[in-house]
Every structure is written in C-alpha cells, then in structure tokens.
Amino acid sequence: MKNASKKNAVVPEWVGDKKQAAKRTAAHLAEIRARRQASPALMRQHEEFERNYDLAMQLHRLRRRCHKTQAEIAVLIGVTQSAVARIESGRALRLDTIYRYAAACGCADLRLRLDSPRIA
C-alpha cells in the first residue's frame, strides 16, 4: 500500500535536475550579493553574522575535540543545553560566556585578537 502511494506522489518541479537547481542557487546567491552590496546596513549585518558564525563554529569544533556533549558543557558553565545550542549557532555570544565555554572544554589559553582599522 505504501509503495502505491509513492508511485502516485506528485514531485515538486524543483526536484530532479541538479544542473537546474545549481543554476537557480547560483542566481539566488548572486541576487543576495547584489542586494547586500547595494545596502551598507545589510552589508554590516552580514559581516557581523559571518564573524559570529565563524566563532560559533570554532566553539563547536572545540567541544567536539574535547569529546563533550552540549549537555555536559551546559552543566560545567551553568546554563541549559539549549543555551549551549544558541551559543554554537552564533546567536548568544557574550565574552564571559565564551571564556567559560572554552574553560569547560579544557582550553587554558583563549586569545582575543583585534585588528586595527585600515586607513586609506
């Protein structure tokens, strides 16, 4: 019975041709880039997102390397597991939390690097 329903299922038009999907994705990304470049506010927002995402991914990799779960980190730093998930998604990054997170993973040396602005 299940197989019969699969045979009669309607397949969305976006499923199937991988080349067409890649073209649509590339066109969509190009459109996003153009909008971002046209809006300084959107450009700043995107740059902030990228910085937060990069840091969040570093924290995630650090946790995986020390073989701990989000729940274990949560207990060690005094937050909930869902708070650790927010940290690892880049949505809840505070400096004091980052230090506690790194210490819970056994990271003894955490450095913050500030790049001076480029003067034209």
N, C-alpha and C positions, 0 to 999 in steps of 0.2 A: 504494500500500500504506500509506504514511504517513497519507494522508487518511482511509482507512477506520478506522485505529486511533483517530484523533482523534474521529470521529463516535461511536464506541462508548465513549469515555472517560467515566468517572464524574466528575461535577463535585461538589466538596465543597459542603455546604449553606451555608457562609459566603460563597461566591462568588455574585455575581449582584445581589441587591437592595442598592443603595448606601444607601438610606434606612435599611434594617435594620442594615446594617453601621455606619452613623454612630450609630445609637441604641445599639448594643452598645458601641461605642467610648466614647461619652459616659458610659454607665452604668459601664463599667470604670474610666474616669478618675475619676468621682465616688466609686467604691468606694476607689480608691487614695488620693484626697484625704482621705476619712473615716478610713481606717486611719492615714494619716500624721498627722492632727490628734490622733488618739487616743494616739499614741505619741511622746513628746518625743524619744526616741532616734532614731526613724525620721525625725522632722521635721528634726533636726540633720543626719542623714546626707544627706537630700535637699537641704538648703540647701548643704551642702558640695559635693555633686555639681553643683548649679547653678552655684556660683561657679567650680569647676574647669572646667566645660563652657564657661562664658562666656569665661574666659581662654583656653582652648584654641581656641575659635572665633576670637578676636581674633588669636592667633598664626597660625592657618591663613590668615586673610584677609591678614595682613601678608606672609606668604610668597607668596601668590598675587599681591599687588600688586607685589612686587619681582621677579616672574617667575622664581622659582627652584623647583626640584623638591625633594622631600623628600631625595633622594639628594645633591643639591648642598648643602643645609643641613647634612646629616649630616657631609659632608666638612669643611665650614667649622667646625663646632663639635666635631668629634672623636668622633662617635657613629655608630651604624649607622642605616640608613634606617628600620629597624623601631623604633628608639628615637625617631626623629622622629615616626613614626606614633603611638606611645604618648603622646608629648608633645601632639600635636594632638588626641588623644582625651580628654585631661584626666587620664590615669592616671599620668603620670610628671612632675608639675610640681614642680620644685625651683627656688628663686630663682636660683641661679647658672646653671642651665640656661636659664632664661627670659632672663636678661641676655645670655648667649652667643647664643641663638637670635635675639633682637632685633638684636644687633650684626651677625650674619651677614646679616640682611635689610637692613642699612644704617640701622637705627633708632638715631640718636645720642642721643635723649632718651627714656629709659624712666623713668616715674614710678610709684611705688607709693603708693597713697592709703589711709590708714587712717581709717575713720570711728569717731569716739568712740561708746561705747555710749550708748543712750538711757536716761536715768534718769527713772523715773516719779515 
